[in-house]
Amino acid sequence: MATRFHIGARTQQGGATPLAGSIETYAKRFDLLEVLSGAPTSPSGATMRKWRKAVPPHFDFTVVASPNVARLKASDALERELSAARDAIDALQARCLLIPTPADVTPSALWRDRMGKLLDRLPRDATHVIWEPRGVWEAEDAAVAARKWGVVLAVDAAREPVPEGLVAYVRLRAMGETRSFGPAALEKVVEAIGSRRDAFVVFETPAAQKEAASLRQIAQRASKSDKGGLGRLVRPKGGMKVRDDEQE
């Protein structure tokens, strides 16, 4: 099975919107965009519907839940922002809804229960729910929780194992000594993702456009290899470290 890659870039520090340029220009370079919903900087419903019409059918959107939804605490703000997220999913025909829970959402029973209750209220028919935990969650524990809830765990495939499943959601960050990803590092990312139905990859690096093109070429070569598809799924125990000679 050849994995379908959907590749995007973080367009603004601290949030997915607004775009620095037009959606048409962005769509020439990428085919995935994260859009924050329910925040003052979020695009209007009319703008989101315009974006959907302006991009090709294969272009995908991820709606990013706003902070009050991600905090999981019942409040009027959560209700407003949850409604905004649903409206954004409809306007963008979004394939993914991302919930980036903050560090104070811990593995305790209280927070697990709150997360479960929120997930019961989310659309699950045509939209993948993606969970990106922050803070004290261990990778293995988070993967077990995500599997139990039936959601996709977002990971940094250059540093963390990619959980099993038909769908992978990957964020590649410029952290520490790693400021960019060269071909050798991206080959390891493709190998770690393995053979799946869909892989959503978001670059958070200054050279995202160049790296996205390189990743797509590597994935295409892998899918045409004699091994068939992308081969077996590799799950490194300690994540993958990018050496200096693998960076650009």
N, C-alpha and C positions, 0 to 999 in steps of 0.2 A: 504494500500500500504506500503510494507516494504521498507524503505529507503536504497539505496545502498551507503555505506560509502567508500570513497577513502581517505586514511590517509597517510600523509607524515610528514617530519620533515625538518626544516631549517637546511641545512647542513654546512653553514658557515656564520659567522656574517657579515651582510651587503650584502649578496648575496646568490643566490641559488646554485651556482657552484663555484669551482669544488668540486667534492665529496672527502671526506676524504679517502674513500676506493673504492672498485670496485662497479659498478652498480649491479652486481650479489649479493654481500653481502647486499647492501642496500635493494634490492628487497625481501630479505628473511624476512625483518622486516616491510617494508612499501610497499604501492602500489600506491604512488603518489610522484612525484618529480617536484619541481619548477626549471626551467632552465632559467637563464638570457641570453637574446639574444643580439647580436650587441655590446658587450663590449669586451675589451682586454682579460678578463678572461673567456669569453664564450667558450664552446667547439666548435670544428670545425664541419662542416656538416658531415664529415666522422665519427667523434666520435658520434654524435647524431644518425646517422643511425645505428651504431654499438650498441648503447644503446638500441634502439628500438628492435633490433633483440635479444638482450641478456635477455630481461625481458619477463614475461608471457603476453599473449594477454590482460588480465584484468588490467595490470599495466598502469597507466595514467600519462601523463606529462602535466604540465602547463608551457607555454612559458611566461616569464616575459619580458615585453617591457622595453627597455633600456631608460636611462634618457631623451634623446632628444625627443623620441616619447612621453614619459609621460609628458613632459613640454608643448606639443601641439603647440609650435611655429614653423611656417614654416621655414625650413632651409635645406641645403644640408645634414646636419648630420641627420635630421629627416628622410629624404628620404632614406638614406643608412641604417639606423637602422630599418626602417619600412620594407624594403626589407629583411633585415636579420631576422626579426621576422616572416615574411611569410615563408622564407626558413626553419626556425627552426620548425614551425608548420608542414610543410610537412615532414621534416626529422624524427620528433618524432611522427608524427600522433597524435599531441597534442589535447586533449579534451578541453583545456582552454587556453585563452590568457589573461594575467593579465596586467592591466594598472594602476600602482601606481602613481597617479598624486601628485606632490609635494605641499607644503603649499601655494605657490604663485598662484596656480590654484584655484581661489576662486569661489563662487557662482554667480559672476557677469555675465551679459548678454554676454560680450566678451568671457569669458572662456567657457560658455555653448555653444556658437556658434562654437568655435574652437573644442570642444569635439565632437559635432555633426558631423562636417566635417570629423574629423579623423575616427569616427565610420563608416561613409559611405564608407570608403576605406578598411575596414577590412573584412576578410573572416567570414561569419556568418552561413554557411551551416552546417558544422559538428563541429564547434568550439564554445564553450561558451566564450563570452567576459566578463571578470570580471573587475570591476572598484573598486579600493581601494583609496579613496580620503584622503588626509592629510590636516591638517590645520583647517580652520574655518567652515567647513561644519557641519551643524547640522544633526543628524542621520535621522530625519524625512524628511528634505529637500533633503538629498542625496538619500534616498529611492525613493522619488517622481521623482527625476531626472533620476535615474537608470531605473525606470519603464517606463518613457517616452522614453528613448533611447533604451529600450529593452535589457539591460545588467544586469548582476548579481552584486549586491553590496556586496563586501567583508566586513565582520564584525568580531569583536571579540565577539563570542557568550556568553562569560562569563561576558561581561560588556555591550553589546549593544543588542537591539532587532534584531532578524533575519527577514529580509523582506520576504513577501509572494513570492511564486513562486515554480516551479518544481525543481529548483536547488538552493542549498545554498553553499556559499563559506565562510569558517570560518577559522580565524587565532587565535590561542590561545597563548597569550604572557605571558612571565614571567615579570610582572610589579609590582612595589611597593612592598607590602608585599607578593604578590602571586608569589612564585618561582616555584611551581609545582601544579598539579591538582590531588586531591584524588578522590576516587570513588563517593563521594557525589556531588562534583563539576561537575564531568563528567556526572553524571546522569542528572543534570540540563541543561548541554549543549545539551545532546541528546533530552531532553524534549523541549528545546527552538528551536531546529532544526525542530522537529516535523516530520510529514509524508510527504515525498517528493520522487521524482524519484532518485535524486542523491544529496549527501552531500560531498563536498570536504573539508577536515579538515587538516590544517597544524599546527603542534606544534612548538613553538619557546621556548622550555624549555630544561633544561639539562637532564631531565628524559623522553624525548620524546618517546623512545622505550617502556618503561614500561607503560606510559600513553596511548600510541596508542593501546597496547594490551588490556588494561582495557576498553578503550572507545569502542573497537570492541565487547568485551564481553557484555558490558552494552547494546549496540545497538542490539545485537543478542537476548538477553533476552527480550528486549522491543518488538522486532518484533514477538516473540513467545507468548507474554502475551495474556491473555484472552480478553484484550481490542481490540486486532487486530492491527497490525502495531505498530506505535509509538504514536497512539492517536492523540489528537487535537494539532494544532499548537499553541504554547504559545508565546506571544510577550510581555515580561515585559517592562513596560513603562520606567523604569529607568535603564535598564540593570540589570545584576546579579552580586552581589558582593560575592566573595569567602571568607568565614570566615576562621579564623585560624584553626579551628577544622576540616575543609574540605580539608586542604592541607596535603600533605605528608611531 
